[in-house]
Amino acid sequence: MAYDNKEEHARVFRHTVRFKKADQKLLEVLSDRLGIQKATLIENMAMRAAEKELQELGLLGCATAYVGSQLSR
């Protein structure tokens, strides 16, 4: 992918997640078995981890209400 703006490229590059080869293979196998794309699997795993942390902090209900209010706009 070509970037006209080098600053934009640097921003995207910093936010790119890289996995070890063994982890990449595991993600590929899991996504194939589940019948979903690898990016969707990674997103779902991240959301579950975030939900668990919010629940431990007692903020899960607050976050759910906030997201619901944003979706109803």
Secondary structure, 3 states (H helix, E strand, C coil): CCCCCHHHHHHHHHCCCCCCHHHHHHHHHHHHHHCCCHHHHHHHHHHHHHHHHHHHHCCHHHHHHHHHHHHCC
